[in-house]
Amino acid sequence: MPVKKKSVITFDKNQRRLTWTMLFLTIAAAIFLFVLSYSLQRLEPLPLPTPAAVVPALFQGETFTETALLELPALATSGESSFLASPDGRRFAYVLKTEAKQQLVLDESAGPLVDEITFWSFSADSKHFAYTVKDGGKEWAIVDGVAGAHYDWIFNPRFFTPDSGYFVYKARVSGAKDVLVVNGRETRPYDRIYEPIISPAKNTLIFFARDGQQLWRGEVPLRVISAAE
């Protein structure tokens, strides 16, 4: 019996000690949070950096110039026209869209009214311009104002070669055959022509094609176009 009484007394002392310890820690934490909050309220906020301190001003005394080119026609259109500038920034093209037709204007020369303008691009040297149009169920390319043959479909990719001397695209002809067209000249028809590539030397256009069960590899020599041309 005496042993049990001693154990109960010891337990009560430990419990009271734990209770006082928790009470002390709670009061200390509350005092600490109060002092911290009071100190933060007295701190002055740092000033935000001005834009000039972050990045330099866009203009540092340069002279800004602009030139009026032409007055655009009034647009009776359901949407905005699209615009494209040449790589050298000296030429431009835009598309006018009416309710039923579209028309491409290159510099100040207007092209034909068609159902849809499906592609347009300047060459890398900005000297040439090509676009493809769809009208009446047919699609064709117009390169430097000269219209090419009409096809059932013109596929991507459609591109100028890096030297700007050739415009290349794939087209679908009658009988579900494909031809590769380079500056208006066609290869023979194949069942399918895969995407053409330019050789590392940039002097050959390489393509692969399937005709029946036969796989073909074709090459089109590209004359290197000098800068003077």
C-alpha positions, 0 to 999 in steps of 0.5 A, spaced: 500 500 500 505 505 501 508 504 494 502 505 491 501 512 494 508 514 493 506 513 485 500 517 485 503 523 489 509 522 484 504 522 478 500 528 480 507 532 481 509 531 474 502 533 471 502 539 475 509 541 472 507 539 465 501 544 466 505 550 468 511 548 463 505 549 457 502 555 460 509 558 461 511 557 453 504 559 451 505 566 454 512 566 452 509 565 445 504 570 445 509 575 448 513 574 442 508 574 437 506 581 440 513 584 440 514 582 433 507 584 430 509 591 433 516 591 430 513 590 423 508 595 424 514 600 425 518 598 419 518 603 413 516 600 407 522 600 401 521 604 395 519 600 389 524 601 384 522 606 378 522 603 371 528 607 369 532 603 375 530 596 372 531 597 364 534 603 360 529 607 356 527 605 350 529 612 346 536 615 348 535 621 344 534 617 337 530 621 331 524 617 330 521 617 323 515 615 319 513 615 312 506 615 309 506 610 304 499 609 301 491 610 303 488 603 304 481 602 301 475 602 305 474 594 307 467 592 306 469 585 310 467 581 316 474 581 319 480 584 319 485 584 313 492 580 314 499 583 313 506 581 311 512 585 311 518 582 307 524 580 311 528 587 309 522 591 311 521 594 304 516 591 301 509 588 304 503 584 302 496 584 305 489 580 304 482 584 303 477 579 305 469 581 303 463 577 305 465 572 299 472 573 296 479 574 298 484 579 294 491 579 295 495 586 294 502 586 293 506 593 294 500 597 290 498 591 285 492 587 287 491 580 285 485 576 282 479 575 287 478 568 289 475 564 294 481 563 299 488 565 300 491 559 302 499 561 303 503 567 302 511 568 303 517 573 301 523 569 299 529 570 304 532 576 299 525 579 299 526 580 291 520 574 290 513 573 293 509 567 292 502 565 294 497 560 293 490 561 292 483 556 291 477 558 287 472 554 284 475 547 287 482 548 284 488 551 287 494 554 284 500 558 285 502 565 283 509 567 283 512 574 282 505 575 279 505 569 274 500 564 275 502 556 275 498 550 273 491 549 276 491 543 281 486 539 285 490 540 291 497 544 293 500 540 300 505 543 305 510 544 305 511 550 300 517 554 300 523 558 297 529 555 297 535 558 302 538 562 296 531 565 294 532 562 287 526 557 287 519 556 289 517 549 291 511 545 293 507 538 292 500 538 288 495 533 287 493 532 279 488 528 276 487 521 278 490 522 285 497 522 283 502 527 286 507 531 283 513 536 285 513 543 282 519 547 282 519 554 279 513 551 275 516 545 272 513 538 274 516 532 276 512 525 273 506 523 277 507 519 283 502 515 288 505 519 294 511 524 294 514 525 301 516 532 304 522 534 300 529 536 303 535 541 301 542 537 301 547 540 306 551 543 300 544 547 298 545 545 291 540 539 290 533 538 292 532 531 294 525 527 295 522 520 296 516 518 293 512 511 292 509 509 286 506 502 286 510 498 291 516 501 288 520 507 293 524 512 289 529 517 290 529 523 286 534 529 285 533 536 282 539 540 281 539 547 284 543 552 280 546 557 286 543 564 285 548 569 286 547 575 290 547 580 284 541 576 281 
